[in-house]
Structure formats: structure tokens, C-alpha cells
Amino acid sequence: MSLLSSLAVLALGALVALAAPTPENLALARKYAPQWRFQTSEVYWPSTVEYFLAGVKQVDGNGNTVTATVTTSNVDDAPNQGSGLYLATDINAGKGGFLRGQNPSMTATAVYTFIAPKANGVVDLFYWLFTPFNEGKSVPLIGQVGDHVGDWERMTVRTVNGVATQVDYHAHGDTGSGTIPWSQIVKFDNGQRPVGYIAKGSHGFWATAGTFTYVDAIVFKLQDITSDGGVSWDTKDSLVALGYPESYSDSLGWLNYKGAWGNVGQTNCWWYVFHNECQVVTGPGGPLRDDVLGAAKVVAGFTPKSMKGPPSQTLGTSSTDTKSSFTLYIDTSVHQFASDSSFTHLAVQQTCTSIVEATEDDKEGTTPATSTTFAATPLTKASKFTIAPVACAKDSSVTSYTIGLCANGTEENCLYSTSRILRAFSADTSVHGFVSYCIRASVAFWQRKRGTKFVRQTFLPVFLELGRFA
């Protein structure tokens, strides 16, 4: 089946007051609740937050106890909501018991589901999996690499006007299968709901069964293994639905916790110089993160700082199988700079990455190939532009893109911004308005001092990053 995909970058709306998820959005979360398939040899299962907190204590970087009895309502009571603290336990003692978690085929547990309404009919559904322990990888000649207490992984469904358009499979920072059009994913429940494959021990999400390399270091590879035939968990009746973002308190105070969900990591292994993970690594942060907070509508009083996030992670929806469609909203400062610098066209270059279905016998894992496609449109005085590059080749999908200004309608003489990852979440670049004003003032000064060529080389990438590309 062809995996031609495309996207539209959508504008962000004005800030509005938050509320609990509406009945319609709660129904939407249940409508697209995934089935999660664990690898056949899995022994480290998910759990509720309550289960986990009962087995850890809150400590500082030196191991001194800050809170001996940790609960959902007091874990964020420490100064700065626990930033710099750790939720620690005896790993060796816990591996055979507490850290095994709660097998969902035997014990009821939770899927923490953040419902994030955005502009233009978009509602993002973040289905978070929490497990008490992440089992690292066994590497020849080295041993175990990457164990850590506490593990947060997510799978996201994007909906537009109540209909799912794509699914994002996320693993280990920013890997996983990425964003895949709804028409191309594995489904269950008569094709109505998505399937996510959970890697053995490390719990990263992938779109299919197989072996996937996510770190290719100098002397070893780290790979995730997924399969059919293990525990299959229909999450529909396990959802803990939450508004996103929201003000959290009392038994939901744990969402405000800014420390690590695990022990402090080691740094004294001999291979640390070429791969910065020893046997035990520091636990992750919680699910309330800048990269997913992004463009969710926020209540008045939230500051730009609270909305910060990588502008590379951009809101996108699947479109057709023949082209990609990018809708861009241009800041007036970009118009001015383009005029001063003789740029006449606005361009998009998208990166396509092959999607190869690996098998569990493929011990080398998948090695995706990449290619690019390009399109440009005349830069008029309008604020909204739609650019449509040719779709990716067969068995490929869009994984990132970059926006540029060109001297003509070809790929020659173009200057591009930083590449932006296409995933099913977003960061609102419009919150940088004051910064953009400061940059414009700096440009005016340096243009007088050093001329247009200097300004073009120095500031255009900044403009394209801060301009209102939704």
C-alpha cells in the first residue's frame, strides 16, 4: 500500500479560557482510544501514578530524602514544584516486584489522556502510557544500557472536525514511527480505532511489529522490538481524561511536578564519552511538557514562558495522496525583509522518509531512506499562502520541512529557516511577538551599520523561525 502523505499547517486562534473537556471531546477520546499491543516477552507493565508513588521516595541529587511518603497531592509541594528532585527506589530490589507494574490483562490500570482543543477544528488526543520501569538494552561487550525508573511514552491521534486524520507514534525523546496518515495505520475494532505497538522493556511506540534501530552509536546499536501475539490492551475503558493545558491541584497535583520520575542516572561508565547512557540513566520528566503543551488554547494569565516550546514541532494534518499542502501565515517583518533583500518567492522544501515494515527477524532494524521535494509561490503582500509540493514517493511520508525565501521560483538562491519536524503536536510561535519586535529593531540597526547582505545572512533564519508560521 502506498504511503503517500501530506499536511496542512494551520493557523492558531486567539487565547480563550480553559475548561474541563466537553462531553463531545470526551466522546472523541473514547471513539479513538487505541489498542496497545505488548511484545510477547514483556515483563515490565504499566501502572497508575498512585501505584508508582507508593513505592518511591522523593530525594535530592545527593540522595537525601525530601519526602518519604509521596502522594499525588504532595509530590509537587517542594520548592519550584520539585525541580531538581528525583523519585527514587531500590532498582535491584524492585525489578522482581514493584517495578513490574500492573499487567493490564489482569489488573485495571490507567491511560492518562490529555484532550487538547486547538484552532480550526483540531483536537489532539494524547494517550500517555506510564510504566514504573524502563528496561534498557543488552549490548555485546558492554552489558545493560539505559535502565531507568519511571517511563512516560505517548501516542497521539489528531482529529479535525471530529474525524481522525493521523496518528503519531513516539519513542525515546523524538523517535518512534512518527506521524502517519490515518488511512495507512494498523487499526482494530472494524477499522475504527488505531493500534500502537509497544517495544519490549523500553515501551516506545511504533506503527507496526518489527525491529527498529533508534540509536546507531560507534560500537553498538540500540533497537526496539515489537510484535503481535502478546498482551493486547483495549484502552477504551482505562482512560483518565484531562484538559490540556489546565490548572491542576489536589489529587492531580502530580501533573505540576517538575522533577524526574526516577532515580538520578550514572555517568561513570567507560563508554559514556561516545554514548551518554550508562546502565542506569535519569528518569524522565512528566507528561506536562513544553513540546506537547504547544498550541493548545490557554487561559488568560498563562505567560509566553509557560507556552514555550520548540517551534520546529508544527501542527499538521494529512491531505491527499498526490501532493502536500502547506498553509503559511507570514509575519509583516518577513515581507519587509524580503522586499529589502530582493527575494520574490516563498518556498517549502519537505523531507520524505521511507517507511519500511521490519520483521522481528530483521536484527539490523530498519534503515529509512530520505529524499526532498520542493515548491515555491510568488511572495505577494498577502499574509496567507498555500504551497503544494509533490507528494512523497511510494512507501514514504513527510517527516519534516523547512520554509525559505528564494530569488526566483527555483531551488537556486534560496535561504531557509531551521528544519521543522512534522509531528502531531505543535508550538505556537506567535507567543514570540515581543522577541520578534526586538529582532526587527536589531535588524534596522545592523542594516544601517553593515548593509543588507550582512543582515540577510544573519537574521533571515531568525525571521523565518519567529514569523507567524502556524
GUROTI-216138 format. One record per residue (C-alpha): x, y, z; residue in one letter. Coordinates in nm, 4 decimals, padded with zeros to 6 digits. Layout:
N
      east     north        up  residuo
         X         Y         Z        A
...
This chain:
470
      east     north        up  residuo
   00.0000   00.0000   00.0000        M
   00.1329   00.3418  -00.0943        S
   00.2272   00.5637   00.1972        L
   00.1972   00.8985   00.0211        L
   00.1159   01.1629   00.2780        S
   00.0708   01.5344   00.3026        S
  -00.0131   01.8034   00.5502        L
  -00.1581   02.1440   00.6042        A
  -00.0083   02.3847   00.8555        V
  -00.2978   02.5513   01.0344        L
  -00.3280   02.8951   01.1915        A
  -00.3663   02.9290   01.5672        L
  -00.6597   03.1042   01.7259        G
  -00.6791   03.3705   01.9945        A
  -00.6337   03.2693   02.3561        L
  -00.9544   03.1584   02.5254        V
  -01.0498   03.0467   02.8741        A
  -00.9932   02.6843   02.9612        L
  -01.2488   02.4422   03.0889        A
  -01.2771   02.0713   03.1560        A
  -01.3088   01.8594   02.8423        P
  -01.6503   01.8926   02.6820        T
  -01.8774   01.5875   02.6577        P
  -01.8151   01.5906   02.2831        E
  -01.4388   01.5777   02.3284        N
  -01.4660   01.3101   02.5958        L
  -01.6632   01.1030   02.3467        A
  -01.3967   01.1754   02.0857        L
  -01.1248   01.0399   02.3142        A
  -01.3211   00.7180   02.3619        R
  -01.4024   00.6983   01.9910        K
  -01.0324   00.6804   01.9021        Y
  -00.8961   00.5070   02.2126        A
  -00.6177   00.2794   02.0861        P
  -00.5429  -00.0853   02.1292        Q
  -00.1889  -00.1301   02.2578        W
  -00.0005  -00.4474   02.1720        R
   00.2811  -00.5507   02.4044        F
   00.5708  -00.7626   02.2833        Q
   00.5379  -01.1303   02.3653        T
   00.8233  -01.1295   02.6222        S
   00.7194  -00.8148   02.8107        E
   00.7527  -00.8288   03.1908        V
   00.7554  -00.4570   03.2831        Y
   00.3966  -00.3374   03.2643        W
   00.2201  -00.0023   03.3013        P
   00.0707   00.1257   03.6239        S
  -00.1300   00.4068   03.7726        T
   00.0576   00.7045   03.9140        V
  -00.0762   00.6164   04.2595        E
   00.0753   00.2672   04.2409        Y
   00.4139   00.4101   04.1461        F
   00.4305   00.6895   04.4030        L
   00.3582   00.4422   04.6829        A
   00.6858   00.2659   04.6017        G
   00.9267   00.5611   04.5755        V
   01.0575   00.8444   04.7875        K
   01.1446   01.1953   04.6777        Q
   01.5162   01.2719   04.7068        V
   01.7638   01.5420   04.6074        D
   02.0661   01.4943   04.3817        G
   02.2717   01.3612   04.6725        N
   02.0148   01.1006   04.7681        G
   01.8853   01.2872   05.0745        N
   01.5187   01.2247   05.1412        T
   01.2929   01.5258   05.0827        V
   00.9554   01.3485   05.1052        T
   00.9392   00.9973   05.2479        A
   00.5724   00.9297   05.1750        T
   00.4915   01.0588   04.8279        V
   00.1326   01.1075   04.7094        T
  -00.0394   01.2555   04.4070        T
  -00.1204   01.5696   04.6065        S
   00.2176   01.6371   04.7723        N
   00.4736   01.5399   04.5072        V
   00.4726   01.8991   04.3760        D
   00.4903   02.0638   04.7222        D
   00.8691   02.1092   04.7216        A
   01.0143   02.4465   04.6126        P
   00.9768   02.5141   04.2400        N
   00.7367   02.2206   04.2232        Q
   01.0165   01.9691   04.2759        G
   01.2519   02.0854   04.0022        S
   01.5895   01.9164   04.0559        G
   01.4441   01.6343   04.2648        L
   01.4050   01.2636   04.1904        Y
   01.1528   00.9866   04.2611        L
   01.3865   00.7074   04.3641        A
   01.3681   00.3444   04.4663        T
   01.5970   00.0441   04.5059        D
   01.6161  -00.0762   04.1449        I
   01.7655  -00.4183   04.2138        N
   01.5067  -00.4969   04.4788        A
   01.2193  -00.3670   04.2702        G
   01.2910  -00.5428   03.9420        K
   01.1289  -00.8627   04.0586        G
   00.8285  -00.6962   04.2247        G
   00.7098  -00.3371   04.2494        F
   00.8762  -00.2244   03.9252        L
   00.6949  -00.4962   03.7298        R
   00.3844  -00.2759   03.7337        G
   00.0276  -00.3869   03.6659        Q
  -00.0382  -00.6228   03.3767        N
  -00.3493  -00.4726   03.2104        P
  -00.4772  -00.8187   03.1177        S
  -00.5028  -00.8931   03.4900        M
  -00.5270  -00.5594   03.6751        T
  -00.7090  -00.2363   03.5956        A
  -00.4658   00.0463   03.5259        T
  -00.4720   00.3878   03.3586        A
  -00.4118   00.5656   03.0292        V
  -00.3627   00.9353   03.1006        Y
  -00.5458   01.1033   02.8155        T
  -00.4887   01.4733   02.7535        F
  -00.7547   01.6343   02.5361        I
  -00.6135   01.9444   02.3650        A
  -00.8583   02.1532   02.1583        P
  -00.6843   02.3826   01.9110        K
  -00.7878   02.6178   01.6339        A
  -00.9519   02.5290   01.3005        N
  -01.1469   02.2330   01.4375        G
  -00.8362   02.0481   01.5600        V
  -00.8495   01.8378   01.8762        V
  -00.5352   01.6448   01.9658        D
  -00.5725   01.3355   02.1840        L
  -00.2551   01.2442   02.3762        F
  -00.2718   00.8884   02.5092        Y
   00.0078   00.8565   02.7667        W
   00.1444   00.5248   02.8906        L
   00.3212   00.5266   03.2266        F
   00.5362   00.2336   03.3405        T
   00.7340   00.2118   03.6672        P
   01.0439   00.0801   03.4918        F
   01.2179   00.1127   03.1567        N
   01.4342  -00.1891   03.0794        E
   01.7395  -00.0841   02.8817        G
   01.9166  -00.2789   02.6111        K
   02.1718  -00.5561   02.6408        S
   02.4729  -00.4600   02.4287        V
   02.7530  -00.7072   02.3388        P
   03.0830  -00.6434   02.5205        L
   02.9218  -00.3681   02.7298        I
   02.6220  -00.5029   02.9162        G
   02.2998  -00.3302   03.0052        Q
   02.2452   00.0252   02.8777        V
   01.9590   00.2646   02.9542        G
   01.7685   00.1234   03.2529        D
   01.5629   00.3870   03.4322        H
   01.2885   00.4109   03.6887        V
   00.9724   00.5718   03.5556        G
   00.8802   00.5813   03.1865        D
   00.6380   00.8120   03.0063        W
   00.5595   00.7364   02.6409        E
   00.2791   00.8670   02.4230        R
   00.0724   00.8022   02.1158        M
  -00.1269   01.0898   01.9701        T
  -00.4344   01.0973   01.7488        V
  -00.5076   01.4188   01.5604        R
  -00.8704   01.4892   01.4777        T
  -01.0140   01.7661   01.2588        V
  -01.3847   01.8417   01.2944        N
  -01.4327   01.5181   01.4847        G
  -01.2563   01.2909   01.2330        V
  -00.9128   01.1315   01.2850        A
  -00.6572   01.2396   01.0248        T
  -00.3283   01.0952   01.1520        Q
  -00.1548   00.9167   01.4355        V
   00.1829   00.9958   01.5904        D
   00.3919   00.7116   01.7361        Y
   00.6518   00.8500   01.9765        H
   00.9522   00.6863   02.1417        A
   01.2708   00.7774   02.3287        H
   01.2847   01.1537   02.3006        G
   01.1901   01.2060   01.9387        D
   01.1981   00.8717   01.7589        T
   00.9243   00.6159   01.7055        G
   00.7408   00.5796   01.3753        S
   00.6453   00.9479   01.3689        G
   00.3259   01.0866   01.2172        T
   00.1399   00.8599   00.9740        I
  -00.1836   00.9337   00.7839        P
  -00.4929   00.7696   00.9276        W
  -00.5542   00.5745   00.6073        S
  -00.2170   00.3994   00.6393        Q
  -00.2112   00.2851   01.0027        I
  -00.2933  -00.0543   01.1555        V
  -00.6453  -00.0456   01.3017        K
  -00.8806  -00.2679   01.5001        F
  -01.2485  -00.2560   01.6027        D
  -01.3645  -00.2836   01.2410        N
  -01.1155  -00.0229   01.1289        G
  -01.2437   00.2419   01.3679        Q
  -00.9552   00.2720   01.6163        R
  -00.5738   00.2750   01.5958        P
  -00.3238   00.0118   01.7082        V
   00.0030   00.1009   01.8769        G
   00.2901  -00.1449   01.9111        Y
   00.4837  -00.1103   02.2376        I
   00.8509  -00.2046   02.2393        A
   00.9684  -00.4702   02.4818        K
   01.1017  -00.3201   02.8042        G
   01.1513   00.0337   02.6726        S
   00.7849   00.0901   02.5783        H
   00.8414   00.3153   02.2773        G
   00.5502   00.3356   02.0330        F
   00.5829   00.2069   01.6769        W
   00.3299   00.1683   01.3978        A
   00.3982  -00.1975   01.3174        T
   00.5561  -00.5136   01.4508        A
   00.9302  -00.5301   01.3861        G
   01.2820  -00.4382   01.4979        T
   01.3722  -00.0684   01.4887        F
   01.7120   00.0960   01.5436        T
   01.6810   00.4239   01.7319        Y
   02.0488   00.4734   01.8309        V
   02.3340   00.3799   01.5988        D
   02.6446   00.4526   01.8088        A
   03.0046   00.3855   01.7141        I
   03.0287   00.0408   01.8700        V
   02.6671  -00.0671   01.9168        F
   02.3035  -00.0168   01.8195        K
   02.0007   00.0288   02.0417        L
   01.6907  -00.1336   01.8995        Q
   01.3239  -00.1601   01.9871        D
   01.1415  -00.4874   01.9265        I
   00.7634  -00.5072   01.8844        T
   00.5400  -00.7982   01.7912        S
   00.1917  -00.9367   01.7637        D
   00.0853  -01.2250   01.9837        G
   00.1428  -01.0687   02.3254        G
  -00.0995  -00.8911   02.5586        V
  -00.3412  -00.6680   02.3653        S
  -00.4948  -00.3887   02.5714        W
  -00.8101  -00.2129   02.4567        D
  -00.7649   00.1170   02.6404        T
  -01.1187   00.2493   02.5933        K
  -01.2298   00.1758   02.9481        D
  -00.8986   00.2790   03.1077        S
  -00.8894   00.6449   03.0042        L
  -00.8248   00.9130   03.2646        V
  -00.9399   01.2178   03.0688        A
  -00.7760   01.5548   03.1378        L
  -00.7996   01.9025   02.9909        G
  -00.4735   02.0122   02.8342        Y
  -00.3346   02.2513   02.9420        P
  -00.5231   02.3182   03.2641        E
  -00.4681   02.4256   03.6217        S
  -00.4131   02.1094   03.8243        Y
  -00.4485   02.0718   04.2017        S
  -00.5256   01.8270   04.4816        D
  -00.5125   01.4680   04.3539        S
  -00.3989   01.5976   04.0130        L
  -00.1152   01.7979   04.1664        G
   00.1296   01.5366   04.0397        W
   00.0903   01.6902   03.6934        L
   00.2675   02.0033   03.8201        N
   00.5727   01.8091   03.9411        Y
   00.8864   01.9338   03.7606        K
   01.1397   01.6811   03.8876        G
   01.2483   01.3471   03.7441        A
   01.0187   01.0457   03.7561        W
   01.3024   00.8160   03.8584        G
   01.6499   00.7794   04.0090        N
   01.9439   01.0002   03.9173        V
   02.1476   00.8420   03.6386        G
   02.5074   00.7196   03.6256        Q
   02.7847   00.8926   03.4290        T
   03.0867   00.6772   03.5165        N
   03.0654   00.4047   03.2514        C
   03.3638   00.3759   03.0147        W
   03.1511   00.4223   02.7005        W
   02.9932   00.7483   02.8220        Y
   03.2286   00.9515   02.6003        V
   03.0600   00.8263   02.2813        F
   02.7117   00.7416   02.4108        H
   02.5858   00.9305   02.7140        N
   02.3817   00.6494   02.8669        E
   02.5216   00.4130   03.1287        C
   02.3409   00.1154   03.2757        Q
   02.1148   00.3448   03.4775        V
   02.0001   00.6780   03.3334        V
   01.7987   00.9558   03.4957        T
   01.4222   00.9136   03.4939        G
   01.2181   01.1265   03.2521        P
   01.0107   01.4347   03.3162        G
   00.6356   01.4049   03.3485        G
   00.3766   01.4359   03.0726        P
   00.3154   01.8106   03.1099        L
   00.5903   01.9115   02.8670        R
   00.6597   02.2135   02.6515        D
   00.6700   02.0123   02.3317        D
   00.3125   01.8932   02.3705        V
   00.1743   02.1953   02.5545        L
   00.2346   02.3889   02.2371        G
  -00.0631   02.5454   02.0685        A
  -00.3358   02.4186   02.2956        A
  -00.5634   02.7079   02.3862        K
  -00.4662   02.8677   02.7166        V
  -00.6393   03.0763   02.9763        V
  -00.5582   03.4445   03.0148        A
  -00.2760   03.4707   03.2660        G
  -00.0588   03.1997   03.1148        F
   00.2666   03.3651   03.0137        T
   00.4699   03.3217   02.6955        P
   00.7230   03.1373   02.9114        K
   00.4609   02.8800   03.0029        S
   00.3845   02.8329   02.6345        M
   00.7445   02.7965   02.5220        K
   00.8289   02.5009   02.3070        G
   01.0328   02.4052   02.0044        P
   00.8884   02.5934   01.7052        P
   01.0076   02.3018   01.4929        S
   00.7175   02.0894   01.6126        Q
   00.4359   02.2083   01.3955        T
   00.0679   02.1430   01.3656        L
  -00.0117   01.9413   01.0549        G
  -00.2917   01.7352   00.9072        T
  -00.2960   01.4760   00.6331        S
  -00.4403   01.5831   00.2991        S
  -00.4250   01.3894  -00.0313        T
  -00.2050   01.1221  -00.1837        D
  -00.0853   01.3424  -00.4704        T
   00.0548   01.6492  -00.3001        K
   00.1433   01.8102   00.0308        S
  -00.0332   02.1331   00.1162        S
   00.1319   02.3860   00.3492        F
  -00.0707   02.6872   00.4571        T
   00.1604   02.9559   00.5969        L
   00.0777   03.2778   00.7815        Y
   00.3518   03.5331   00.7256        I
   00.4658   03.7974   00.9707        D
   00.4872   04.1511   00.8268        T
   00.8546   04.1651   00.9184        S
   00.9223   03.8844   00.6688        V
   00.7558   04.0877   00.3951        H
   00.9731   04.3856   00.4755        Q
   01.2906   04.1835   00.4850        F
   01.2117   04.0045   00.1580        A
   01.1499   04.3373  -00.0110        S
   01.4771   04.4817   00.1169        D
   01.6669   04.1712   00.0074        S
   01.5126   04.1160  -00.3397        S
   01.3522   03.7826  -00.2571        F
   01.0453   03.7236  -00.4731        T
   00.9209   03.3761  -00.3769        H
   00.8177   03.1878  -00.0648        L
   00.9252   02.8221  -00.0721        A
   00.8777   02.4946   00.1126        V
   01.1206   02.2044   00.0972        Q
   00.9867   01.8889   00.2571        Q
   01.1837   01.5837   00.3633        T
   01.0325   01.2448   00.2852        C
   01.1352   00.9375   00.4839        T
   01.0674   00.5820   00.3756        S
   00.8574   00.3619   00.5995        I
   00.9821   00.0040   00.5899        V
   00.7892  -00.2656   00.7684        E
   01.0516  -00.4671   00.9533        A
   01.0111  -00.8160   01.0879        T
   01.1225  -00.9451   01.4245        E
   01.3887  -01.1490   01.2417        D
   01.5404  -00.8305   01.0989        D
   01.8123  -00.7911   01.3615        K
   01.9684  -00.4934   01.1861        E
   01.6460  -00.2956   01.2139        G
   01.5054  -00.0562   00.9566        T
   01.7261   00.1985   00.7821        T
   01.4928   00.4590   00.6286        P
   01.5939   00.6473   00.3152        A
   01.5255   01.0201   00.2765        T
   01.4535   01.2489  -00.0180        S
   01.3201   01.6013  -00.0667        T
   01.0569   01.7752  -00.2768        T
   01.0242   02.1489  -00.3364        F
   00.7653   02.4078  -00.4336        A
   00.7502   02.7878  -00.4339        A
   00.4924   03.0584  -00.4841        T
   00.5289   03.4323  -00.5590        P
   00.5577   03.6361  -00.2411        L
   00.2791   03.8937  -00.2610        T
   00.1594   04.1329   00.0093        K
  -00.0867   03.8728   00.1368        A
  -00.0494   03.7253   00.4849        S
  -00.1677   03.3737   00.3959        K
  -00.0050   03.1447   00.1400        F
  -00.0626   02.7854   00.0321        T
   00.2285   02.5921  -00.1173        I
   00.1864   02.2401  -00.2549        A
   00.4991   02.0303  -00.3214        P
   00.4634   01.6980  -00.4991        V
   00.3829   01.4212  -00.2554        A
   00.6474   01.1850  -00.1264        C
   00.7296   00.8734  -00.3236        A
   00.5668   00.5375  -00.2647        K
   00.6150   00.3977   00.0863        D
   00.7338   00.7352   00.2208        S
   00.5768   01.0129   00.4232        S
   00.6604   01.3701   00.5206        V
   00.8759   01.3843   00.8329        T
   00.9997   01.7441   00.8288        S
   01.0010   02.0605   00.6245        Y
   01.1727   02.3957   00.6020        T
   01.0455   02.7349   00.4871        I
   01.2567   02.9669   00.2769        G
   01.2732   03.2791   00.0648        L
   01.4029   03.2464  -00.2912        C
   01.5227   03.4874  -00.5568        A
   01.3014   03.3100  -00.8120        N
   01.0724   03.0090  -00.8372        G
   01.3532   02.7523  -00.8449        T
   01.5615   02.5891  -00.5732        E
   01.8595   02.8082  -00.6572        E
   01.9369   03.1150  -00.4475        N
   01.7145   03.0234  -00.1546        C
   01.7729   03.0893   00.2124        L
   01.5949   02.8515   00.4506        Y
   01.4911   02.8528   00.8128        S
   01.5637   02.5683   01.0539        T
   01.4066   02.2376   00.9571        S
   01.0819   02.1709   01.1419        R
   00.9737   01.8268   01.2483        I
   00.6236   01.7239   01.1449        L
   00.4561   01.5517   01.4350        R
   00.1043   01.5515   01.5699        A
   00.1667   01.8334   01.8142        F
   00.2530   02.1978   01.7913        S
   00.4195   02.5004   01.9437        A
   00.2659   02.8415   01.8994        D
   00.5334   03.0659   01.7524        T
   00.3080   03.3703   01.7841        S
   00.3954   03.3952   02.1547        V
   00.7360   03.5264   02.0491        H
   00.5902   03.8559   01.9283        G
   00.7969   04.0717   02.1638        F
   01.1128   03.8844   02.0714        V
   01.0274   03.9370   01.7040        S
   00.9923   04.3096   01.7707        Y
   01.3373   04.3164   01.9303        C
   01.4846   04.1292   01.6338        I
   01.3280   04.3777   01.3912        R
   01.4787   04.6652   01.5864        A
   01.8182   04.4932   01.5756        S
   01.7856   04.4387   01.2010        V
   01.7145   04.8062   01.1408        A
   02.0256   04.8981   01.3385        F
   02.2566   04.6479   01.1680        W
   02.1203   04.7209   00.8224        Q
   02.2271   05.0808   00.8689        R
   02.5664   04.9719   01.0066        K
   02.6604   04.6704   00.7898        R
   02.4223   04.6612   00.4931        G
   02.1632   04.4229   00.3546        T
   02.3962   04.1312   00.2754        K
   02.5115   04.1044   00.6367        F
   02.1520   04.1219   00.7622        V
   02.0368   03.8588   00.5131        R
   02.2964   03.6078   00.6288        Q
   02.2471   03.6809   00.9967        T
   01.8792   03.7429   01.0528        F
   01.6722   03.5688   00.7869        L
   01.6797   03.2284   00.9605        P
   01.5617   03.4028   01.2778        V
   01.2788   03.5797   01.0937        F
   01.1603   03.2589   00.9375        L
   01.1619   03.0903   01.2781        E
   00.9842   03.3723   01.4622        L
   00.7490   03.4754   01.1849        G
   00.3944   03.3549   01.2352        R
   00.4228   03.0214   01.0565        F
   00.1477   02.8425   01.2430        A
